[in-house]
């Protein structure tokens, strides 16, 4: 009986550690927005200036939110964009974005 209790406690500890590891991995992921062909971790425009948002998923599982703004980004907003080199599957995400909004992509990857 004593041995079964120890096994049960050890199993519960292992399960709890696994749940914590999964939660940390998921919280470490940051949102990716694509606006006018530029990548951002935060929406660079006011929500009122967004006409449409569409979820995109690249073949490797990287997710992004395609955003259609009502007006072009300012130079300051463009300067705060994230370089595509740090975004996983950036080329595929941008290709998906361009298929939705071909006239709005200003970035040069």
Secondary structure by P-SEA (a helix, b strand, c coil): caaaaaaaaaaaaaaaaaaaaaaaaaaabbbbbbcccccccccccccccccbbbbbbcccbbbbbbbbbcccccaaaaaaccccccccaaaaaaaaaaaaccccccccc
